[in-house]
Amino acid sequence: MVDFCAGLGGPARYLACRHGADVTGIELTPARVKGAEELTRLVGLQQNVRIIEGNVLRVPLPDATFDVVVSQEALLHVLDKAAHAP
C-alpha cells in the first residue's frame, strides 16, 4: 500500500496498526518525512511503515509495486490532475 502526501504518517501508522498493512508513504516536505520517521519509530511500527521523500506527481517507486493507493485530504491540492494522468 502506498500513502500519497503522507505528511507525518498518521494514516499509514493507523493502517499498519489496525489492519497489519505494509505502507510506504510519499511526502514532499523533508521535515515531515523526518517527523514521520521519528513518530513511527516511537510506536514501534518501522517494520510496516516507511515514509520517503518524493513528489506524488513523479512517484519515486517502480511501476506495479503497490496494489492500493490512499491519500487523505491531499490530492485536492493537485491543481491539474489531467496533466499528470498516465
N, C-alpha and C positions, 0 to 999 in steps of 0.2 A: 504494500500500500504506500502511496506517496501523498504527502500533505503539501499542497501548493500554498505559498505565502504562509509558512508555518509559524511565524512570529516567535514567541517564547516557547512554543511546542506543547501548549496545554492540550489541544485536541489530540495530538499524536500520543501524548502520555496517557490520556484518557482511553483511547482506543487500544493501546497496548495493555494497560492495566485491566480494563473492563472485559476486553474481548480476546486478549492474547495476540493481538495483531503485531506484525513486524512492520514498522513505519519508518520511512525516510522522509524527512521534511526538507523542503527547499525554502530558504529565506534569503532575501536580498540584503538585509542590513547586518553587517558583521557583529555589531554589539548584541543584537538579538540572537544571533547564532551562538555567541559565547554564553549569553544568559540561559538559552535553552539547554546547552550542554551541561551547564552547572546545575540547573534545576533537575534535569533528567538523572544526573549522577546522584544528587541528593535523595531522590526517591528510588534509586536502585533499578532504573529501567534502561540503562545504557546498552543492555543486550538486545532490546527490542526497538529502541528509538534512536535514530541518528538525525541530526539537523545539520544540513550542509548549506554553505553559502552558494547562492546561484539565483539566476533570473528565470522565472517560470515561462517567460516568452522565448527563452532559448534553454530548454530543460537540459541540465548538465548530467543526464543519465542516458544509458543506451536505450534504443527503441525496444519496446515489448518487455521491459524489465518489470513492470507492475501491471496488475490487473484491476486495480482500483485507484482512483484519484479523488481526494477530498480537498475541500477548501472552505474554510469558514469565514464568511463575510469579507472576502478578499478579491475575488475575481471581478466584482463590480467596479473595481478601481482600474481595470484594464480598459482603456478608452476605445481602442479599435481592435476588438476581438477578431473580426473577419480578416484583418491584415496578417494575423498570426496563426490562422487556422491551417491545418495541413491540406 
